[in-house]
Amino acid sequence: MTGDVILVIVVLTALAFDFTNGFHDTANAVATAVGTRAMSPRFAVSLAAILNFVGAFISLKVAATIGKGIVDSGVVTPTVIFAALIGAISWNLITWWFGLPSSSSHALIGGVVGAVIAAAGTSGVEFSGLVDKVLVPGLVAPILAFVVAGLCILVAYLIAGRQRPGPVARGFRLGQLGTSSLFALAHGTNDAQKTMGIITLALIANGNLPSDGFDVPTWVIISSAAAIALGTWSGGWRIIKTMGTRIIKMDPPQGFAAQGAGAAVLFSATSLGYPLSTTHVISGAVMGSGAAKSVSAVRWGIAGNILIAWILTLPAAALIGAAAYGFCAIFGDSVAGPLLVTVCAIGFGLRVAGHRSRRIRDAAAAAAAEREGVIA
C-alpha cells in the first residue's frame, strides 16, 4: 500500500515536471517567431502546445534511453525517482525565475544521477551511457545547430539580399509558420518522452511492469503529452524575452534559419534516441544565425550567462536530487518523506507565485500612476 501511494506521488510529480518543462521550454519553439513578429505571442504558444502534444506520439526511442541507458534500473526505486524529479523541477523554477533558458532535459538527467548516487553510490550510474548519450550529444548539438543556422542564413541573404526588404521580410515570416511548427513538433517528440521514460521506470521499480522490457503504457504517453502541452500553452514569457530579443536583434530570415536548423538537429537526434536539450539546440542556432551576419550582432554577455546555466544544470540538479533523497531516506520506506517534500514544495511554489503576482500588480500600479502624472 505504501509503495502504491509513493508511486502515485511520483507520477503526479513527473507530470508536474512535464508541465514545467513545457512552460520553461516554450521559448524554444516560439521565441524567434514572436521576436520577428511572424506570429502573435498567444497564437504562437497555442500552435506550439498543439504540436507538442502531437509530437509526443511520434517516437519512443528517447523514453527508452532515459529509462534504461543512464542508470542501473536495478537500484532505482520510486523514492529515487521522486527525488530526481524534485531536483529537476527545482532547477527549472530557479532558472525560470532569472529568465535563463537552461536545459530541462539535463536537469532531469542530473536529478536522476544525483538521487541514484545518494541511494546506491556511483556504481548505480552507467557513466559510459551518460557520456555517449547525454554529454557528447549535448556538446555537439548546439555547435551543429550553430553551423547549420549560420550556413542557412548566408544562403538566405545570398538569394534574397538584392530583393526589396518588405516582400523578403513577409516571405520569411510566412516561412516561420512552417519552421516554428516543425520545431514545436520536434520538441514534443524529444522532450515529452523524457517524462514517459521516468514514469515507466517508476512503474518497473514498483513492480507494475516487467523489468525485462521497456513498454510505455498508453496512458503514460497521453498524460505526458497533455502535461507538456498545457505547460507550453501557459508560456514562459521571461525566457521568451531572453531567447527572442536579448541574444540578437533578430530579423525574419534569421528566425527562419534558426528554427529550421534547430528542427533538423532535433529530429535527427530523436531518430537515434538521444535526449537532447532543445534549449541548447535553439540557443546555438540563434547565435549561429546572428554570428553569420555579424559577430558583433550577438550579445555574447547574455550568451555567456546561458552557457554558465548550461554548465551548472547537471551538477546543481544532481545536488538537489541527492539532498531530496537524503531527506526522504530519514523516514525509510515510509510515504512520510515524499509527502513532506511535496507539501513543502507546493507551499514554496505558492509563496513564489504570490510574490510574483504582487510584483506584477505593483509594477502595473506604478505605470498607471506615471501615466496619470504625465497626463496631468
Secondary structure, DSSP 8 states (H G I E B T S, - for coil): -HHHHHHHHHHHHHHHHHHHHHHHHHHHHHHHHHHTTSS-HHHHHHHHHHHHHHHTTT--HHHHHHHHSSB-GGG--HHHHHHHHHHHHHHHHHHHHTT----HHHHHHHHHHHHHHHHH-GGGB-HHHHIIIIIHHHHHHHHHHHHHHHHHHHHHHHHHTTS-HHHHHHHHHHHHHHHHHHHHHHHHHHHHHHHHHHHHHHHHHTTSS-TT-----HHHHHHHHHHHHHHHHH--HHHHHIIIIIS----HHHHHHHHHHHHHHHHHHHHHT----HHHHHHHHHHHHHHHH-GGGS-HHHHHHHHHHHHHHHHHHHHHHHHHHHHHHTTTT-THHHHHHHHHHHHHHHHHHHHHHHHHHHHHHHHHHHHHHHH-
